Amino acid sequence: MRLYTYLHVAVTSRLAELRRNAERGDSPVPTAVIIFGLVAVAMAVTTLALTRANDWMKAIPKHTAP
């Protein structure tokens, strides 16, 4: 019975301590959303740059032999 009482008191005090300490760090969800947003923006910028570069290369007149 002593072991049961000790474990009960230990678990109860640990849970009370965890409830008191409300600031336990940031959730991983906002970090994942930020990373996803940055990846989406990077992909959009890369696609835009590639499209403009291809259009610019197509606008160069063809070389004609003399």
N, C-alpha and C positions, 0 to 999 in steps of 0.2 A: 504494500500500500504506500510505502514511503516513496518508491520509484514513481508510481503513478502521480502522486502529489507533486513531486519535484518536476516531472515532465509537464504537468498541467501549469504549474507556476511559470516555468521557463517559456513555454509557448505563449501563454497569456501575456507575460511581460514583453516578449519580443514583438507580438502583434500590436500591443499598445505603443511600443516605441516606433514601429513602422507607421502607425496612424498619426502619431505626433509629428513625424518628419514628413511634411507634405511635399517638400521640394526634393524630388529624387531624380531630376534630370529631365531631358526633353524626350518626347516620344519619337520613335523612328519614322512615323508617318509624315510629319512635315518635312523632314530631311529628304525622304524619298520623293515627295512631291516637288521639292525644290530641284533635286537632281534631274527628275524627269523633265521639268520645265526647261532647265539649262540645256539638256540634250536636245529637246525639241527645237529650241532657238538655234543651237549650233547646226542642226541638220538643215533648218530653213536657210540660214546664212550660207552654208556650203552649197546648197542647191541653187540659190540665187547667183552666187559667184560662178558656179559651173555653167549655168545657163547663159549668163552674160558673156563669159569667156568664149563659149561655143558660138554665140551669135557674132561676136567680134571677129572670130577666126573665119567664119563663113562670109563675112563682109569683105575680106581681103580679096582683091581681084586675082584671078588665076594667072600663073606665069605663062607667058607665050614665048616660044623659042624664036630667036631672031632670024 
